[in-house]
Amino acid sequence: MRVLIPLPDRDFDVTEVAVPWRLLTDAGHEVVFATETGEGPPQADPLLLTGVLFGQLGAEPEPKRFYAEMTSSPEYRAPIAWAAVDPATFDGLVLPGGHAPGMRQYLGSEALQAKVAEFCPLERPVGAICHGVLVLARADVLAGRRTTCLPKYMEQSAYFLTAWRRGRYYRTYPAYVQDEVVAAGATFERGPIELSRRGTATDDTPAFVVRDGNYVSARWPGDAYLFTRTFLDLLAD
């Protein structure tokens, strides 16, 4: 099956893209990346590769390895343009997140939102994680749906911990992600309080996702493995 993963030119979350790419590819699915212009490969948020503070708060080693593998793949090195996307030709849609400034190109694109709004009525699997849920909220397709997203307590905690060094790095917009998603008419589910432990390839204990019909959502990179496995279940269904 063909799965579309739209991305900005820079600053997307390493884990929220590389883990879905690796697991989907390993399961035999075709991943198609798309950027605004389709001109050259995009770049992840560099601080998530080196560490946000003192080498910490970045991606874990395995997702970073997946990212290195992904950046060498033909599909990643030759994305298509958002305008060239024909939603009917895809079997699934994954909307990753990220919080650094370059994400605004993707999160705020009316052109991308229009493509997403075309895809959702097809009732094929849709997955969104962290800030990626904002694309659905802004495409006006979340009303009445159960969802999670980056919870306000996580966004606040990351900002307060790092503002002295990184400024508003963790505050992509003045409004919190959770507040905008709720304002779009969705039923928000916070999940258990978690600030440090992450799910892995073999342990979903700290992870949390919400499945609502053909839609699965997750909170942050710590949910990426469970999120992708749930999305794979949707494709199988």
C-alpha positions, -999 to +999 in steps of 0.1 A: +000+000+000+011+036-006+013+059+024+018+097+021+039+115+047+039+153+041+068+173+056+081+208+059+115+217+043+131+217+078+125+212+115+103+181+116+106+157+145+132+130+139+114+102+157+079+110+145+090+106+109+118+080+110+100+054+131+068+054+109+091+052+078+111+023+091+081+002+104+060+009+073+088+001+050+097-031+069+060-041+066+062-039+028+044-006+023+055+022+000+062+055+017+059+087-004+072+119+011+059+153+000+072+188+006+059+222-005+079+223-037+093+188-040+127+203-046+153+182-027+151+163+006+139+180+037+159+182+069+149+173+105+152+196+135+190+195+141+186+200+179+168+166+181+199+150+166+224+167+189+203+174+220+183+204+230+201+210+263+235+195+272+230+167+247+196+158+263+159+160+252+167+148+217+158+116+198+168+083+211+196+063+194+174+039+175+152+066+158+184+085+150+197+054+132+164+051+114+167+087+103+202+081+089+189+052+069+158+072+058+179+101+045+197+077+021+165+062+007+153+071-028+118+081-016+132+106+009+157+121-015+130+127-042+098+140-025+068+151-045+052+185-042+021+190-021+004+204-052+011+171-071-006+150-044-036+131-057-053+119-025-072+091-042-039+074-051-029+068-015-040+042+009-030+060+041-019+094+054+006+101+083+010+136+097+041+139+118+049+167+142+077+189+153+078+222+172+107+243+158+100+273+136+104+256+103+073+235+111+050+265+105+055+261+067+037+227+070+013+234+099+000+266+084-002+256+047-037+260+033-026+241+002-017+211+024-049+214+045-069+213+013-052+180+003-059+166+037-095+177+035-098+158+002-082+126+017-103+123+049-137+116+032-121+086+015-122+069+049-088+054+046-063+053+075-051+086+089-025+090+116-014+122+133+011+127+161+019+157+183+017+189+163+006+170+132-029+169+147-030+207+140-031+200+103-063+181+107-077+207+130-070+235+105-084+213+077-117+213+096-120+175+097-117+169+135-151+180+147-168+151+166-136+129+165-118+115+195-082+125+195-051+132+215-022+155+205+006+172+224-010+179+258-008+213+273+012+201+303+039+186+281+042+218+260+043+240+291+069+218+308+093+217+278+090+255+274+096+263+311+126+239+312+144+253+282+132+289+277+163+303+295+185+288+267+162+282+237+136+310+240+103+300+225+117+269+207+090+247+223+062+272+217+054+270+180+023+292+183+009+315+210-020+290+214-013+256+229-018+227+205-043+211+228-064+243+230-065+247+192-075+210+187-103+214+213-115+246+196-118+226+163-145+205+179-126+174+188-129+154+220-094+155+235-080+126+255-049+135+275-037+100+284-015+093+315+009+119+328+043+113+313+073+135+308+103+113+303+097+076+296+092+067+259+078+037+243+102+015+223+101-013+198+096-038+226+078-018+253+046+002+249+041+007+286+047+045+286+030+050+253-006+063+246-026+065+214-062+071+206-079+051+179-112+064+165-124+044+136-099+048+107-080+075+127-051+071+152-035+099+171-006+102+195+009+128+218+047+130+213+078+110+201+075+087+230+043+072+214+058+067+179+062+030+180+027+022+193+013+049+170+029+033+139+019-003+149-017+009+154-016+026+120-004-006+105-034-024+120-056+002+103-040-005+070-045-043+075-082-037+083 
